[in-house]
Amino acid sequence: MKSGFVSVVGRTNAGKSTLVNSLIGEKIAIVSNKPQTTRYRIMGVLNEKECQIVFTDTPGIHKAKTRLGDYMNAQAADAMADTDVVLLVIEPVANVGHAEQKLIASLKTMGIPAILVINKIDTIPKEKILEIIQMYAKEFDFDAIIPISARKRDGIPVLKEEIQKYMQEGPMFFPEDMVTDSPIRQRMAEIIREKLLWSLEKEVPHGIAIEISQLKETSNLLVIHAIIYCEKASHKGIVIGKNGELLKKIGTASRQEIEKLMEKKVHLDLWVKIKEGWRDNNTLLRNFGFSEH
């Protein structure tokens, strides 16, 4: 039996969560077209034949403007410290940006095996891929460079084979039927936040936090009370929408996905409240499940 840990790092919006979902074969991390979608480290477990691979999806590296941003950047750095191999996920651009340079500098210091994963190759001409490979090869001696499209699953089998080379003889760290260590309340809250991310624009999504305030379960029904926190009074009206239409849409989409996750009928109540400046308030950050940084 072989097993090991893989950290998935990169700048925000590089497609890390989509990649982890593709590798696991199940949605464990929310995805959106907005930057900074992932806020927590999310662990995903892949059980292959005689091999268990534990992936850690991390928040994207970005220029932090709040204490929440500091926390998210620290999560990515911490994940790299204790792992068997690092996947540096990049967008298909022939330019090594500041975020990538920062991560490469950490890799040089730590001496951890690293695979460069060039994502979203379905969005560029194939001849551009070689140019990207050459540019990054000048910056760091990666153990492997693998072009993929996480969304289309192109290159995923090749990447899995490469990752298995770095797994060590050892025990299974998690039960065979386990796909993530995320608490169920957190997964429910993240589903609701994902629906909001797809429906909201500009600065509103980044000031949103979700709390599952009540959870009651019977043999055939799951009753969930969730609070959507906004940073500004003006945002509350946007989230609710004209005649409550947006909130109703969010509730319906969230309920349908939670029912699939829980395999049970769900009654979901959503409430919208204001918590001004919560992203810079250490007490509120801890209440929402973020450590103080």
Rosetta blueprint (number, residue, H / E / L):
1 M L
2 K E
3 S E
4 G E
5 F E
6 V E
7 S E
8 V E
9 V E
10 G E
11 R E
12 T L
13 N L
14 A L
15 G L
16 K H
17 S H
18 T H
19 L H
20 V H
21 N H
22 S H
23 L H
24 I H
25 G L
26 E L
27 K L
28 I L
29 A L
30 I L
31 V L
32 S L
33 N L
34 K L
35 P L
36 Q L
37 T L
38 T L
39 R L
40 Y L
41 R L
42 I E
43 M E
44 G E
45 V E
46 L E
47 N E
48 E E
49 K L
50 E L
51 C E
52 Q E
53 I E
54 V E
55 F E
56 T E
57 D E
58 T L
59 P L
60 G L
61 I E
62 H L
63 K L
64 A L
65 K L
66 T L
67 R H
68 L H
69 G H
70 D H
71 Y H
72 M H
73 N H
74 A H
75 Q H
76 A H
77 A H
78 D H
79 A H
80 M H
81 A H
82 D L
83 T L
84 D L
85 V E
86 V E
87 L E
88 L E
89 V E
90 I E
91 E L
92 P L
93 V L
94 A L
95 N L
96 V L
97 G L
98 H H
99 A H
100 E H
101 Q H
102 K H
103 L H
104 I H
105 A H
106 S H
107 L H
108 K H
109 T H
110 M H
111 G L
112 I L
113 P L
114 A E
115 I E
116 L E
117 V E
118 I E
119 N L
120 K L
121 I H
122 D H
123 T H
124 I L
125 P L
126 K L
127 E H
128 K H
129 I H
130 L H
131 E H
132 I H
133 I H
134 Q H
135 M H
136 Y H
137 A H
138 K H
139 E H
140 F L
141 D L
142 F L
143 D L
144 A E
145 I E
146 I E
147 P E
148 I L
149 S E
150 A L
151 R L
152 K L
153 R L
154 D E
155 G L
156 I H
157 P H
158 V H
159 L H
160 K H
161 E H
162 E H
163 I H
164 Q H
165 K L
166 Y L
167 M L
168 Q E
169 E E
170 G L
171 P L
172 M L
173 F L
174 F L
175 P L
176 E L
177 D L
178 M L
179 V L
180 T E
181 D L
182 S L
183 P L
184 I H
185 R H
186 Q H
187 R H
188 M H
189 A H
190 E H
191 I H
192 I H
193 R H
194 E H
195 K H
196 L H
197 L H
198 W H
199 S H
200 L L
201 E L
202 K L
203 E L
204 V H
205 P H
206 H H
207 G H
208 I L
209 A E
210 I E
211 E E
212 I E
213 S E
214 Q E
215 L E
216 K E
217 E E
218 T L
219 S L
220 N L
221 L E
222 L E
223 V E
224 I E
225 H E
226 A E
227 I E
228 I E
229 Y E
230 C E
231 E L
232 K L
233 A H
234 S H
235 H H
236 K H
237 G H
238 I H
239 V H
240 I H
241 G L
242 K H
243 N H
244 G H
245 E H
246 L H
247 L H
248 K H
249 K H
250 I H
251 G H
252 T H
253 A H
254 S H
255 R H
256 Q H
257 E H
258 I H
259 E H
260 K H
261 L H
262 M H
263 E L
264 K L
265 K E
266 V E
267 H E
268 L E
269 D E
270 L E
271 W E
272 V E
273 K E
274 I E
275 K L
276 E L
277 G L
278 W H
279 R H
280 D H
281 N L
282 N H
283 T H
284 L H
285 L H
286 R H
287 N H
288 F L
289 G L
290 F L
291 S L
292 E L
293 H L
